[in-house]
Amino acid sequence: MTLTAMLILGLAMSTDAFAVAVAMGARRTHIPLNEALRTGLLFGLIEGCTPVIGWMLGSAAASYVAAWDHWIAFVLLSGLGLRMIREGMGDPEDAGDVSGRPFWLLVLTGFATSIDALVVGFGLAFADTSIVTPAVAIGVATLSMVTLGLLIGHRVGAVVGKREEIFGGLVLIVVGCLTLWDHLR
C-alpha cells in the first residue's frame, strides 16, 4: 500500500468521526481548543486501535480463506463504502449530540464511529498488508478531523460532515475494487 493510499484511507476512515464532531460542534456556541484536542485524541486512539484488532482477527482467518480473500476484502470495503454513502445522504440531525455528556459516552461514540476501521483492518489482513502504518494514518487523521470538526462545527453545520462521509464511502469502494482488480490480474 502506497503512502498516498494510506493517507487517503486515513481520511476516508475519519469522515464518520468528522461528521459526528461537526454535529457536536454545531450544537455549541464555543468549544475550547483543549477540549477539542482531548476529544480528538480519544477518537484518534480508538480509531487507530480498531483496525489492528480487525487485522488480527482477519490474519487468524486468512489461511482458511486464502483462495478467495480478495473477494472478502472487496465485499467488506465496498459494503462499508455503500453504507457510508447511504448514511452521508441521510438527515444531518441523525449524527447525535454528545456534547457535555460523560466520558464513557464519548468512548462509546468513538467506538461506534470506528466499526468501519475494524472492518477495514479485517480486510487489509486478506490483502497481506502491514497494519501499523495504516492504523497510525487512521488514528492521526481521526484526531485531526475530530478536532477540526469540533472547532468549525458551529460555523459550518452538519451538512459538510455528511458530504465528507459520502466521499469516504466512495474511497472505500475504490480501494475494494483496486484490491479485487490487483488479485484477479
Stockholm file with secondary structure:
# STOCKHOLM 1.0

chainA/1-185         MTLTAMLILGLAMSTDAFAVAVAMGARRTHIPLNEALRTGLLFGLIEGCTPVIGWMLGSAAASYVAAWDHWIAFVLLSGLGLRMIREGMGDPEDAGDVSGRPFWLLVLTGFATSIDALVVGFGLAFADTSIVTPAVAIGVATLSMVTLGLLIGHRVGAVVGKREEIFGGLVLIVVGCLTLWDHLR
#=GR chainA/1-185 SS CCHHHHHHHHHHHHHHHHHHHHHHHHTCSCCCHHHHHHHHHHHHHHHHHHHHHHHHHHHHHHTTSGGGHHHHHHHHHHHHHHHHHHHHTSCGGGGCCCTTCCHHHHHHHHHHHTHHHHHHHHHHHHTTCCSHHHHHHHHHHHHHHHHHHHHHHHHHCHHHHHHHHHHHHHHHHHHHHHHHHHHHC
#=GC SS_cons         CCHHHHHHHHHHHHHHHHHHHHHHHHTCSCCCHHHHHHHHHHHHHHHHHHHHHHHHHHHHHHTTSGGGHHHHHHHHHHHHHHHHHHHHTSCGGGGCCCTTCCHHHHHHHHHHHTHHHHHHHHHHHHTTCCSHHHHHHHHHHHHHHHHHHHHHHHHHCHHHHHHHHHHHHHHHHHHHHHHHHHHHC
//
